[in-house]
Amino acid sequence: MKQRLSLYDTTLRDGQQTQGVQFSTDEKHQIAHALDALGVDYIEGGWPGANPTDNAFFDTAPQTRAKLTAFGMTKRPGISAQNDDVLAAVLNAGTKSVCIVGKTHEFHVTKALGITLEENLVLLRDSVAHLVSSGREALFDAEHFFDGYKSNPDYALDCLKTVHDAGARWIVLCDTNGGTLPAEIGKITSEVIAAGIPGDHLGIHTHDDTENAVACTLAAVDAGARQIQGTLNGLGERCGNANLTAIIPILLLKEPYASLYETGIPEKALKGLTRTSRMLDEILNRVPRKQAGFVGASAFAHKAGLHASAIAKDPTTYEHIDPALVGNARIIPMSNQAGQSNLRKRLTEAGLDVAKGDPALGRILEEVKARESEGYAYDTAQASFELLARGVLGQLPELFEVKRYRVTVERRKNKYDKMVSLSEAVVVVKVDGEKRQSVSESMDEAGSDRGPVNALAKALAKDLGQYSALIEDMRLVDFKVRITQGGTEAVTRVTIDSEDGQGQRWSTVGVSANIIDASFEALLDAIRWKLIRDMKEPEG
């Protein structure tokens, strides 16, 4: 029979320690519901009493199938567990499970807490016993455990045995500094189990400072640990925590884990993993990491012509899993390394049927290679490639024509005597047989300047006649600039990522010696691609 692994998500606490990340209470609720739908066993909601957001979250705690867990610390020295207000705040959150962190490294006991090793054992025992006597499931995070074990294994083990005897359901070994490597994690975890701490009461919590957090987690599982702690997308302090969006598909799809273990993650939820990962990035207003394993946009992208040719015959030649298993998709990018197999595959995905051996294939490849020599890059800008191919094939409808545009940037003092900048754009287009002029400023609702490209985007979208309604839900989500040549002949390449209300996401590219012109070209491509995809294509 398969052994059960428990998945404990710490995104709502550890994830919030990521530099630049601050969840609102509503966002924490949204993430909690997504985690519950995914099928994790525990959702750590935060530290009640530590900040208003966490307090509000527990005051309006969501109803979840997963065990909602409050996090805190052991009682303070010199105060009984019953009278410790910090421990009381964690209990008052009302969760059935409570996780507390405590010291297991002698250096931290004597230096950080300033107490004796024996006093710390009493502190650990009383804290866990108080949780258990209060009717709560007690989890203990053994902070700095691996460093402590390497320094004084006997004392580190005494700490674990103390909380185990006090009734802790899970004892979680923490590589708090993230410096322990997988082989050492596995060896020490085995020794902990051999010393009398049962594996089915043992968890693992790793950080990614050496980019080994996932490997370290699996090493602990191999050694016998049966609870895994981690975060969505590997969020966390410094370099992050063990990434559950990588760990979960490994456990479900990779051997020997798929045969040896079971989790609470159903097949349907696994197919929503990519969507869940990107939902978190959307909440954080961050661009998803393209190279992320399993869920990244480039995780199943095959650029080389040789690879794409083999993929067309059998995807397993260059793919370790079917991308659909995790809700992702295969991409055949276009670049100057592409062959006709890449090209035909990509054209088919765009709804363009071109027969093998058609001379148009050669013309498209030559156009791609010529443009890339000028600074364009189509391996990431798939929407711009599709428009290029349509143009060569004579299948690019003339939706509207930009007759001219102008952007001005003014810097001046406002009424508060502060220097501010403001951009204004004027765009003239010919659409529906007539010229239309639109003007827009770059100021947003909050009174902040969003820049000249924003002003251009708003002016262009303001009046496109019959097409205006089709782009109402479109927005720009990322803007990247690169100088492709140096010196006075510098060429600027701008790549824009766009998204719409249906969840479509696409990338376009523009190249010019002028950054505004390059941006406008990429912006035009983004709108044209969206229109072609969402409307019934006109004849001709």
Secondary structure, DSSP 8 states (H G I E B T S, - for coil): --EE-EEEE-TTTTGGGSTT----HHHHHHHHHHHHHHT-SEEEEE-TTT-HHHHHHHHT----SSEEEEEEE---TTS-GGG-HHHHHHHHT--SEEEEEEE-SHHIIIIII---HHHHHHHHHHHHHHHHHTT-EEEEEEETHHHHHHH-HHHHHHHHHHHHHTT-SEEEEEETTS---HHHHHHHHHHHHHTT--GGGEEEEEB-TTS-HHHHHHHHHHHT--EEEEBGGG--STT-B-BHHHHHHHHHHSTTHHHHEE-S--HHHHTTHHHHHHHHHHHHT----TT-TTTSTTTTB--SHHHHHHHHH-GGGT-SS-GGGGT---B----TT--HHHHHHHHHHTT----TT-HHHHHHHHHHHHHHHTT--TTT-HHHHHHHHHHHHT------EEEEEEEEEEEEE-TTS-EEEEEEEEEEEEETTEEEEEEEESB-TTS-B--HHHHHHHHHHH--GGGGGGGTT-EEEEEEEEE-S-GGG--EEEEEEEE-TT--EEEEEEEESSHHHHHHHHHHHHHHHHHHHHS-----
